[in-house]
């Protein structure tokens, strides 16, 4: 019954507010947890062979928590039409039917006459389709770009995640200068827009473009791809070039021993371009696991800048901790029944005057909860965990599933417990 008395009605309203809390309000602090994501993906907006929302749907349906579409020198923004004949040439004849089946005829925009040369499909920008796929605490999209530059006849590609607008390649006369100029532009963008942006160097061995010396010298670059799922990036190197993982240790040996600057950290990505067929750079090969309370671009990037993440091509970890007081790196593997694991603790020893001290295997363990305590002569220590299982979709011969933790012990006074 409604009582016509203002004081009584005000009290009744306040009583209802306290008793009936909105379902989306929670006073509890969310716990730290691992979020799975891929930070290197291509669509029809550049040289991929699938519509961007179809790609995002693929990742969301496979329990990824975040995805960055990183097309070359463009954000998926604005009005873009692509002729169907060009789409089919890049993909296959069934691409439009799959698109329609997933999102419905009303979603697809076309112009021109079907069957004619002028028949085109509109490529949807991120801000239009993200709302069809994003879910709180489940899946988000992050705007990003692969800034694709070159110098000295070599490709220099840097991803920038969480951009507000596309950045043009900054160019330079050398590979090193090109890296520096592009990173400067990214960091200026981050500052001017007041947002967290994550730059990372892509596939250093693609075209054998970026040497360890160059990467070590560009100290504003804190992240690079220790694993990239594209079969053409020379992951293992050759007789004249080190593997990508070896580059990681060479870079950090220089940075720690000669430059005394922060380490570079390792990311795993797909670099996916092809979503059909049996060859090429397909999705699902490499990812990062980031530990954060919140699934937002800002919290994910801040966690990565703290080094609170690991890279994976198949191995999952329950926990990674480094104790400052004990100088001990501890790992808990999320072991599968019937699968064996080998953890190698890798580091570089002080005064690395020969190659044998750089990226040295300091200890090895078959245990599910391995640990390593620093002895005092290590510049840093990291771990690589290798499974007895091969990946479902390997990118190179004899590949095994792996996970890579970040280098610790670099500066014991600043490492977190």
ChimeraX attribute file (.defattr): number of C-alpha atoms within 10 A of each C-alpha:
attribute: neighborCount
match mode: 1-to-1
recipient: residues
	/A:1	3
	/A:2	6
	/A:3	8
	/A:4	8
	/A:5	8
	/A:6	9
	/A:7	10
	/A:8	11
	/A:9	13
	/A:10	10
	/A:11	11
	/A:12	11
	/A:13	11
	/A:14	10
	/A:15	11
	/A:16	10
	/A:17	11
	/A:18	8
	/A:19	8
	/A:20	8
	/A:21	10
	/A:22	8
	/A:23	6
	/A:24	5
	/A:25	7
	/A:26	9
	/A:27	5
	/A:28	6
	/A:29	8
	/A:30	10
	/A:31	10
	/A:32	11
	/A:33	14
	/A:34	21
	/A:35	22
	/A:36	20
	/A:37	26
	/A:38	25
	/A:39	27
	/A:40	29
	/A:41	27
	/A:42	27
	/A:43	25
	/A:44	19
	/A:45	25
	/A:46	15
	/A:47	14
	/A:48	23
	/A:49	24
	/A:50	24
	/A:51	20
	/A:52	23
	/A:53	22
	/A:54	17
	/A:55	22
	/A:56	25
	/A:57	17
	/A:58	15
	/A:59	18
	/A:60	21
	/A:61	11
	/A:62	9
	/A:63	13
	/A:64	21
	/A:65	24
	/A:66	25
	/A:67	24
	/A:68	22
	/A:69	29
	/A:70	28
	/A:71	26
	/A:72	24
	/A:73	19
	/A:74	19
	/A:75	22
	/A:76	25
	/A:77	16
	/A:78	10
	/A:79	9
	/A:80	13
	/A:81	15
	/A:82	17
	/A:83	17
	/A:84	22
	/A:85	18
	/A:86	14
	/A:87	20
	/A:88	15
	/A:89	10
	/A:90	16
	/A:91	19
	/A:92	15
	/A:93	13
	/A:94	9
	/A:95	18
	/A:96	19
	/A:97	11
	/A:98	12
	/A:99	17
	/A:100	13
	/A:101	10
	/A:102	13
	/A:103	13
	/A:104	11
	/A:105	12
	/A:106	7
	/A:107	12
	/A:108	14
	/A:109	12
	/A:110	16
	/A:111	13
	/A:112	12
	/A:113	10
	/A:114	11
	/A:115	9
	/A:116	11
	/A:117	12
	/A:118	14
	/A:119	16
	/A:120	21
	/A:121	19
	/A:122	16
	/A:123	22
	/A:124	22
	/A:125	17
	/A:126	18
	/A:127	12
	/A:128	11
	/A:129	16
	/A:130	19
	/A:131	11
	/A:132	11
	/A:133	15
	/A:134	17
	/A:135	13
	/A:136	10
	/A:137	13
	/A:138	15
	/A:139	24
	/A:140	22
	/A:141	24
	/A:142	18
	/A:143	23
	/A:144	31
	/A:145	31
	/A:146	28
	/A:147	27
	/A:148	20
	/A:149	21
	/A:150	20
	/A:151	17
	/A:152	12
	/A:153	10
	/A:154	15
	/A:155	20
	/A:156	27
	/A:157	26
	/A:158	27
	/A:159	28
	/A:160	27
	/A:161	25
	/A:162	21
	/A:163	21
	/A:164	15
	/A:165	15
	/A:166	19
	/A:167	19
	/A:168	15
	/A:169	20
	/A:170	19
	/A:171	18
	/A:172	17
	/A:173	10
	/A:174	16
	/A:175	23
	/A:176	19
	/A:177	16
	/A:178	21
	/A:179	27
	/A:180	22
	/A:181	16
	/A:182	26
	/A:183	24
	/A:184	15
	/A:185	15
	/A:186	23
	/A:187	17
	/A:188	12
	/A:189	19
	/A:190	18
	/A:191	12
	/A:192	9
	/A:193	13
	/A:194	10
	/A:195	14
	/A:196	20
	/A:197	23
	/A:198	25
	/A:199	26
	/A:200	23
	/A:201	24
	/A:202	28
	/A:203	28
	/A:204	26
	/A:205	23
	/A:206	20
	/A:207	14
	/A:208	17
	/A:209	18
	/A:210	22
	/A:211	18
	/A:212	19
	/A:213	14
	/A:214	17
	/A:215	28
	/A:216	26
	/A:217	16
	/A:218	16
	/A:219	16
	/A:220	17
	/A:221	22
	/A:222	20
	/A:223	22
	/A:224	23
	/A:225	24
	/A:226	25
	/A:227	28
	/A:228	29
	/A:229	28
	/A:230	25
	/A:231	16
	/A:232	15
	/A:233	20
	/A:234	20
	/A:235	23
	/A:236	16
	/A:237	17
	/A:238	11
	/A:239	7
	/A:240	7
	/A:241	14
	/A:242	19
	/A:243	17
	/A:244	25
	/A:245	18
	/A:246	16
	/A:247	23
	/A:248	23
	/A:249	24
	/A:250	22
	/A:251	20
	/A:252	29
	/A:253	27
	/A:254	20
	/A:255	21
	/A:256	20
	/A:257	15
	/A:258	12
	/A:259	13
	/A:260	13
	/A:261	17
	/A:262	15
	/A:263	26
	/A:264	23
	/A:265	24
	/A:266	25
	/A:267	28
	/A:268	27
	/A:269	27
	/A:270	23
	/A:271	29
	/A:272	27
	/A:273	23
	/A:274	23
	/A:275	20
	/A:276	14
	/A:277	9
	/A:278	9
	/A:279	11
	/A:280	16
	/A:281	23
	/A:282	22
	/A:283	24
	/A:284	22
	/A:285	25
	/A:286	30
	/A:287	27
	/A:288	24
	/A:289	25
	/A:290	24
	/A:291	23
	/A:292	21
	/A:293	17
	/A:294	18
	/A:295	20
	/A:296	17
	/A:297	20
	/A:298	15
	/A:299	16
	/A:300	24
	/A:301	20
	/A:302	16
	/A:303	16
	/A:304	23
	/A:305	15
	/A:306	11
	/A:307	23
	/A:308	20
	/A:309	26
	/A:310	27
	/A:311	28
	/A:312	27
	/A:313	28
	/A:314	20
	/A:315	22
	/A:316	20
	/A:317	21
	/A:318	12
	/A:319	16
	/A:320	19
	/A:321	16
	/A:322	21
	/A:323	16
	/A:324	17
	/A:325	11
	/A:326	10
	/A:327	18
	/A:328	19
	/A:329	23
	/A:330	16
	/A:331	22
	/A:332	16
	/A:333	19
	/A:334	13
	/A:335	17
	/A:336	12
	/A:337	6
	/A:338	7
	/A:339	9
	/A:340	14
	/A:341	20
	/A:342	17
	/A:343	24
	/A:344	22
	/A:345	23
	/A:346	22
	/A:347	27
	/A:348	26
	/A:349	21
	/A:350	16
	/A:351	15
	/A:352	18
	/A:353	9
	/A:354	7
	/A:355	10
	/A:356	11
	/A:357	17
	/A:358	24
	/A:359	24
	/A:360	17
	/A:361	17
	/A:362	18
	/A:363	15
	/A:364	17
	/A:365	15
	/A:366	13
	/A:367	15
	/A:368	16
	/A:369	17
	/A:370	20
	/A:371	22
	/A:372	21
	/A:373	15
	/A:374	18
	/A:375	8
	/A:376	11
	/A:377	11
	/A:378	20
	/A:379	22
	/A:380	25
	/A:381	26
	/A:382	21
	/A:383	28
	/A:384	21
	/A:385	25
	/A:386	22
	/A:387	21
	/A:388	14
	/A:389	17
	/A:390	16
	/A:391	19
	/A:392	12
	/A:393	15
	/A:394	18
	/A:395	22
	/A:396	14
	/A:397	9
	/A:398	8
	/A:399	16
	/A:400	18
	/A:401	21
	/A:402	24
	/A:403	25
	/A:404	27
	/A:405	25
	/A:406	21
	/A:407	23
	/A:408	25
	/A:409	23
	/A:410	18
	/A:411	15
	/A:412	15
	/A:413	9
	/A:414	9
	/A:415	16
	/A:416	15
	/A:417	12
